[in-house]
């Protein structure tokens, strides 16, 4: 299972590719205006009008993205929150169709790692400029994740953070949710790395990461690379307020080891807790459970990125892309 050295053909190089937009209409305040912006910007780039698919409560984007692939789309735009993007990741993994992210709503973990915000300009520029990079994805059951899976505290704070708070505060709302659970009892977990002997730990959370950036741009795992064929497994066990503060300080300084965090690398990891825990994939809550098993699929996803060079930080050049995207949108509005 080597990462990125297979012989799958490169993503399409058509100068005017067929595109589709999978959008969660609930997450977009002005859907008609948003649609005009996307359509006009792509037209200004010389691309044909995209086909639009709206998600539903029953299907957050997987079926729509698969339908887009069957209809011949070469690039699929995922427009919504974490659930919409993750559904598109699952649908497109293993295909040669490019995924482009136009984040909407209150939070989007993959977009945070790409340095993109809710203004579609940067995401449109990244897609039009065709900065293509083939990423690994993680798989839990039949669901894929591009950023990370988690069990314990990280999923708990997602569950504890109200949508209204996220809408008004943005990512700092998660801090408010986290404070409620700082003193909760840790879980006892058994971890198997690539079928090895069981490792028994007390933990507040276990993260299985493909890349290392959290909400708000905080980089938790400095050595995590999105295309190295490995998952980075982080076991965090802060027990006191002092431990939490020391961890936060280390993350804010962005250098040195993070205290109370133990790291492993795996192609497959099995985590079993002593009791049911909240769980999440790419910032999207899934059903609670006592176990989480994840494995890597190297080079499974083509993603539009600000800069295609191999770099663990996918957000490189995002600010410049936003400026170029702004000019593209303005030019489209003048036409």
C-alpha positions, 0 to 999 in steps of 0.5 A, a space after each residue: 500500500 504505497 502512497 502515490 506511486 500507482 499508475 492511475 492516469 492524471 486528472 483531466 487536463 481539458 481546458 474547458 472541463 465539464 463541472 457539477 456543483 453539489 450544494 447544500 441549500 440550507 447552508 447558503 444564505 442566497 442560493 440564487 446569488 451564489 449560483 450566479 457568482 459560480 456560473 459567471 466566474 466559470 463562464 469568464 474562465 471559458 468553462 461550460 455552465 455547471 450542472 447543479 445538484 442539491 443535497 437532501 436530509 436523506 442524502 447529504 451529497 454522496 448520491 448527487 456526486 455519484 450522479 455527477 460522475 455518471 453524467 461525465 463531470 470532470 470536476 465536482 464542486 462541494 458547497 456546504 459544510 463538513 457533511 457535504 464535503 465528506 459525502 463528496 470525498 467518499 463518492 469521488 475517492 477512487 475516481 479520476 474526477 477532481 474535487 473542488 471545495 467551496 465551503 459554506 455554513 459555519 465550519 469546514 475542516 477540509 476547507 480550513 486545511 486548504 486555507 479557504 473561507 466562505 467567500 467562493 472567490 478563492 475556491 473558484 480560482 483554485 479550481 480554475 487554475 487546476 492546482 491538482 494534487 492526489 491525496 490519500 484518504 482514510 476509510 471508516 467502514 464504507 465512509 471516507 475522510 480526507 482530514 481526520 477521524 476522531 473518537 472521544 473529546 473532539 467529537 464531544 465538543 462538536 456535539 456540544 457546540 450549538 449551530 447558532 453559536 457557530 453561526 455568530 462566533 465562527 470557530 471560537 464557538 468550539 472553545 465554548 463547547 470544549 469548556 463544558 467537558 474539560 473535566 470529564 472522565 477519560 476513556 480506557 482504550 485498546 489500540 492496535 497498530 497494523 495488527 500489532 500487539 494491543 496498546 492500552 491507554 487512558 485518553 480523552 480523545 484519539 485522533 486518526 489524521 491524514 493532515 494535521 490542521 484543526 478548526 481555526 487553522 490550529 496545526 495539531 500534527 506538524 508532521 502529518 502529510 496528506 500523500 505519504 501513505 500513512 495515518 497519524 494517530 494521536 492519543 491525547 490525555 490531558 487530565 487537569 486544567 494545567 494540562 489543557 493550558 499547556 497543550 493550548 500554549 504549545 499549539 499556539 506557539 506552533 513549535 516543539 512537542 505537544 504535552 500529553 500527546 502520544 503519536 503513532 503511525 499506521 496504515 490500519 488502526 483499531 481503537 476500542 473503548 471501555 464505553 460508547 463514545 461520540 465519533 466524528 469524520 472530518 468534523 461531521 458527527 457520526 453515530 456513537 460507538 465503542 470502536 473506530 477502525 480506520 485504514 489508509 487508501 493511498 492516492 485515492 482522491 484528486 483535489 484542487 489545491 492552491 499550490 500542487 507542489 508536495 507540501 504538508 501544508 495544503 493552504 500554501 498560496 491560499 491568500 494569493 488565490 483569494 486575490 486572483 479569485 476576487 479579480 475573476 469574480 469582478 471580471 465576471 460581474 462586469 461582463 
